[in-house]
Amino acid sequence: MPPPSAVDPWLHGRRFGIVIDAGSSGSRLQIYSWRDAVTVRLEQGEQAYHSLPKVEKGVREGEEWVTKVEPGISSFASNLEDVGPYLAPLLEHARSQIPPSLQPSTPLFLLATAGMRLLPPSEQASILTQTCSFLKFHSNFRIDDPSPSGPCGSSVRIITGEEEGLFGWIAVNYLMDGFGKDTGEKDVDVKRTTYGFLDMGGASTQIAFEPKQEYREGADNLIEVRLRLLGGEEIKHQVFVTTWLGYGTNQARERYIAKIVDEFERAKEEVATTTPDSVGSYTDPVQVPDPCLPKNLELPPVVIQHSPTPDRLAKSYTLFGTGSFPACLTSQASLLNKHLPCTKPPCPFNGIHVPPIDFSSSHFIGVSEYWYSSEHVFGLGGAWDYVEYERAAESYCGRGWTDLMEGHWREPGRVRVDAGVEETDSERATGVQAEPGSRLIDRVEISRLQMQCFKAAWIVNVLHEGLGMPRITDPGGNATGHQGEQVAEKAAEKGLGKPPVFQSVDTVGDVAISWTLGKMVLEASKEVPPLGAGVPPLVDPIDGLSDSELEKPSMHIQPIRPPFLDFDAIEDRISHHLPSALTRQSLGFSFIGLVFYFIFVLSIATVCWRLRRYFGPWVRRVVRGGFKKEEEIDAGREEYLMGGGTTSSGSVTPTGSATPSPRQSRPPSPTSPGTIRRLFSNKPSRKSRRRLPPPIITNLLNDRPGLLRSVQTSPGRISNPTRSFSTPTLLNGKSGHSAYPYPSPLNNQTGNTSVNHLMSNLVPRPSSPSLSHLDEITTTSATFINMNGGNSIYSLTSRSRNSSQMNLSTLPRQQPISRSNSAMHVS
């Protein structure tokens, strides 16, 4: 479906936000939208000032606001290249629902939960880095810059269970109007209170609520949640949040199986008095009774080593259901670990402190498993009625598994209607309703039916035995049932207030209760302009904690920050191996940081020392303006070449010289590849090696008398300086001009004549192909040549090319000579 067009009135002042819930089994993308605060205030006036931004689905109609891919992103730890194709469908779906013009202002969050928390930190960092890179370069959505939270800041990260609880608490109170204005009553107990939040998954369970004022002092894990109303006013709440790992339904089931198997083995060993056969074979499956399974349900065998001693081999056990809900409650009670030491009471279970809960004024909303276990089979979702719930659970657990399966297939299509279940055709015909617990609604998985008895008992134990929620007793026993409205009225009569103390909820209106909604409510609140300047920006609750607050003994919440080259993580790893006198607490500063600082400075100094020969001339040229002078020389050289050999000042400069240009004579750049290669090489560079004089060539001309005869010169090239590639043509040292201006090396005419005159004839020219006999002569350095065949040796010193002066105007005009007659032989 294409995104709405720009002229759509629904888009007027609308903003969007995207959250990807990267869970253990899959990643779910959810698109939310809200209207701009300024637009809403202009349209509704002051009546909107005391409410939060209205967050709703990201589409006007339909269910395209949500999509999901499988498996969980944590499964790509060993295949990082597959992260991009895995996330591509989610991005494509988001682009198809959000107009392109609004995408750059739409925040995108990928927040990983349980599955990613179980990975090692190095694998967490690799997956988050790969995810961040893909989202940045393949979407136009708004993503945070790098921060200590990760390469994409808070946009791509792993959230803790406590953060899930805080976001869920925001979502519940947003949908239930828990953030509304107080009634104005002076009595604090009559004032509007926020709702508590309970969430239970497969691995853990969370609680988040706002304790009463007298219980907040010194409470652990107390987090300040800041939100901003449309009028710019901030509201603040002190929220307690904690999570119990291992207390989700799946983890509790595993601990429960280990417990009943161990109890079974101990009981069996006590009665084994005669032969070892009475204990049972180690190979055959052992049948263990389980009161938390429906009657006569037999699950596939499981292999368990109930004793940690190595002499006990693992056995295969088959769990056989006995279907007793009261026995299941009793057997599960010890899994709460209420016997563990409690450093700061009260501790509901597992030794974790929770501030006292006043259930006469506190109201809780349960989501996830609280809703599934109440509604999907029993049809009792909504206001909590323990009596009704217990009757339904006892009836369900006591039924035979075969009967349950027949009812499941025989009566599909059950639909939940308010507090009850729609009647079947047989019930309408007979007027007799089925017993609670016998109704099975459609699309309930078989695994849910198998575990329903255990999960129902676990919910009851957590709420009542753990958190201490009071049970509502009915004097009439189980003779009468109650619907949701009656439960609320009875709760009010017993001083527990209205709404009820606890209710399980899945959606409010057409919006599902999810922690992702709470995250978007916070993001929408961040965009509301504050009342005045200097107001600190709104941040996520955990991100707002300072380092000193996180280090408090009472704070058990720690953000999950994988090691993205984090110095603090490196320091924490090394500090355990240091003496106590060198720790940060003893010195007042980081000794490890000081060591790293000295290593860094030493490395920089070493690199600069190795580059001193390359940096020195370059710096001097910059300071003295040498580059500017060289540019002027280059400009004069170009002017000469374009003007036929005459500069603007009237002087004549020879062309065709082998003298390098000033630009070529500059020192090499410190960043050139050759410089970097020589920096890390122990071998001296060619330019830094000491230049040795070439070998002395003696009696060269006597040994090879035909050497000069093989040299071909071109007078035409000598007379045309613009075409010559040799050294400048010089005159004879004597008066007058000769047709051949170079002195004969065989004559004893030395005078002021430099051997450079001779060497100019030995320099290869492009027009002289027959120079193979001159390979032994080095013409760029000083050479010793015995010219007369005697013992006299001429010491030749090369003059500086810059000091050589000549006037080409004194050269005689010569006629061009044919190349065929250009050979000159010296006799």
C-alpha positions, 0 to 999 in steps of 0.5 A: 500500500503506497504511503499517504500523499502530501495533500492528505488532510490526515498528514497535517501536522503529523509526526511518525516514529518507528520501533523495531522490537528485536526479540529472541524469536523475531523482530517486530516493526511497529509504526506510530504517529502523533500530531505536532504539539504546536498544531494541536495547541493552535487547534484545541487551545488550553484544553489540550495543555494538560494532556500528553501527545496522542500516540496512535497507529502509524496508519489511518486504517488497517494493520499495516502499521506492524510487520514481523520477520523471523528468526531473532537477530541474535541468531546472526552472530556468526553470519553478520553479512546476513543482517542486512538482508534480514532487516531489508524487508522491515525497512521497505515496509516502513518506507512504504507507509511513511511519506518520503518527505517525512522520513528524515524527521522520523526517528528509527529505533532498534531495541534488542531484548532477551535474545541479545542479552544472552550473547557474549559482549563481543558478539553483541557489539558485532551485531549492533555495529553491523545493524547500525551500519546497514540502517544508516546507509540504507534508510533516510530515517533519523538515527542518533550519532555515536555515543557511549551507548553505541555507534548509533547512540540510543537508536540501536542498542540492547535494553535491560529488563528494567527498561522494558518495565519502565517503558511498559509502565509509561504505556499502561498509564498513558492508555489508562489515563494515569498521567491525568491531573489530580482531583485536587483532594488534600488527602494523598490517598484519595488523589489520583494514583498511577497504575503499576505494571506487571509483565511476564514472559518466558524468561523473566518477570518485571514489576514497575510502580510508583511507591507511596511517598513515605516508602521512597526514601532509600528505596532501591532502583528508584528511577525518575521518569520525566514527561512533558505535557502539550502545554510545556509543563513537565511531570515527574514520577519516581518509579521503582522497577526490577526484574526477576530473571528465571521467573518467567513461565518457561524458565520456571517450568524447567526449574520445576521439572528438575525439582519434581524429578529430584524429589521423585528420585529421593523418594524412590531411593528411600523405599529401595531396601531390597534390590537395585531393581526397585530403583529402576533401570538407567536406560528405560524411561522413568515415569514421574507424576506431575500434578501441573499437567492435565490428567492422563497427559503424557509428555515425551521423555526428557533426559535429566541428570538430577544429581551433580555427582559424576557417578549418577548417569543421566536418565530419561524421564516421562512426565505423566499428568495427575491434574491437581491444581491445589497440588500444583500450587503447593509444589510450585511455591518453593520455586519463589525462593522466599527463604533466600536472605533478604538484605533489605526487607521486604523481599517478595521472592528471590531475596530482591527488595521491593518497597511496600505495596499498599494495595488499597490505593495501588492498582496493577495492570498485567500484560503478556502471560498474565493476559494469555493465561487468563483469557486464551483458555479460561476466558477470564481476562480483565478484572481479576477474580481469584475465586473464579480463576481458581474454579476454572483452573481446578476444572481444567486441570482435572479434566482428562487430556483426551476430553480436552482435545475433543472439546478443542476440535469440536468447539472451534470459533470461540470469541471473547465478548466483554467479560464472557464467552459467546455461547455455542449452539448446544448451549443456546439449545439446552440453556445450560452453560459449560463449566468454567475451564471447559470452553476453549477458544479458537486458535489456541496452540496445543502447547498452550493447552498442555502448559495451561495448568502449570502457567495458571498456578504460576500466575497465582503464586507470583501474585499472591504468594510472591507480591502479597496481593490479597485474595478476594474471598467469597463467603458463598464459596464457589457456588456462584460465579462473578463477571468482571463488573461484579468483581469490581463492585465487590472489590470496592465493597471490601475497601480495595477501591475501584478499579480493581486491584489487578486486571489483565489487559491486552489492548485499550481501544485498538491500541495494544499495550506494549513497551514499544508504545511507552517508548514512543510516548516518551519520544513524542513528549520530547518534541514538545517545546518547554515552557522556558529556556534552560530546561534540560532535554528529556531523555530515556529514564536509564540514560538520565542516570549519572555515573555516581547514581549508577555506582550507588549500592542501592542501584542494581540497574546497569545499562547494557553497553557492549565493548565498542572500544570503550576505555572504561570497559578496558580499565575495568578488565585490567584494574583487577590485576593491579595492586590496590595502591594503583587503583582509581580509588587509591590514587584519585585518578586512573593509573591505566589512563595515565599509562595509555596517555604516556604511550600515546605521547611517546608514539606521536613523538617517535613518528615525528622524529622519524619524519623530521627530514621530511617535515623540516624543509617543508616547514621552512618553505612554508615559513619563508614563503618558498612556495610562492617564490617557486611559483614565480619562477615557474611562471617566468619559465612558462613565459619564456617558453611561450615567448620564444626564449625571451623573458619579459625583462629581455634576457634570454634563457636556454631551453632544453636544459636538464635542470629540474624545475623548482617544483621537482626539486621540492622535498617529498611530501610527508604523506607521500606513499614513499615517505610512509614506507621509508618511515617503517623501514630500517633500510636507508633510502636511496637519497639518504645514502652517501653518493660515491664517485663513479669509477675512474675511467682511464685511457678510455679514448686510447683503448677505444679510438673509434669512440667519438667517431660513433657519436652523431651530432646534429648541428641543426639541433644545436642551432635551434634551442627550442628543439634541443634536449641536450645541455646548452651549446657553448662557444670555444674559449678562443676568439672567433667562431667556428663552424664546430664550436666544441674543441677537439678532445684530442688536441692539447687545447685546454685553456678555459674549456670545460670538459662539460663541452666534451660531455655535451657531445656524449649526452644521448639525444633523441636523434642519435640512435647509435649510442650503445658504446657510451653505456659505460660513461656517466655524464651526471657526475665528475669523471676522470678521463685520460685525454692524451693517452699519457699520465696527465689527469684532468680534475673535472668539477661540475659547475652549478647549473644555476651559475651558468650564464650564456647569451644566445644572441652571440651564436652565429646563424647557421643553415639547417643541415640535412640529417643525412649529413649530420655525422661528424667524425673527429680524426 
